Amino acid sequence: MSESYNKNLANSIKVVLAEIGENSEREGLLKTPERVAKSMEFLTDGYNQNPTEILQSAMFAEDYSQMVLVKDIELYSLCEHHMLPFFGKAHIAYIPNGHIVGLSKIPRIVDVFSRRLQVQERLTDEIKDCLQDTLNPKGVAVVIEAQHLCMQMRGVQKQHSSTTTSAFSGIFLKDEKTRSEFMNLIK
């Protein structure tokens, strides 16, 4: 039995195929509308998840006050301008203020925000804001390094370009030494 998918979305893909001059009834494309619908549902599943609830499900009182860093978190998203993929790594740190969070929850919130139509700048801020608002730490640091297929496959067609964005709050914003320690750790 096939897993369920949005039939309206699949029908829309048939229309797109016709508009670009393809025949959705030819052998290689018969299941393409269904596959694309399932793929889009997966790639945009972040709209159906609450990142705050994810963090709150694994918050623990702890008297730890040094930096917690999870780096090299793989991310995959779709740019909202062309609906083409961008992908890379996120590096996220926070300094607890009475509470820590289960380490697996940090990559989970990256996935939640990444699985929405995005721009890298907003993605960086959303991750920072979610951690700051939910954990109330002394500070949060987020750096994302990504490659955008909209720049590599079309437009300027720059194959080796990458984009880095950063967002800081609290002590990472105010204290150069703390921010420098974070930046050195992610190199």
Buried (B, 14 or more C-beta within 10 A) or exposed (E): EEEEBEEEBBEBBBEEBEEEEBEBEEEEBEEBBBBBBBEBBEBBEBEEBEBEEBBEEBBEEEEEEEBBBBBEBEBBBBBEEBEBBBEBBBBBBBBBBBBBBEEEBBBBBBBBBBBBBBBBEBBBBBBBBBBBEBBEBBBBBBBBBBBBBBBBEEEEEEEEEEBEBBBBBBBBBEBEEBBEBBBEEBE
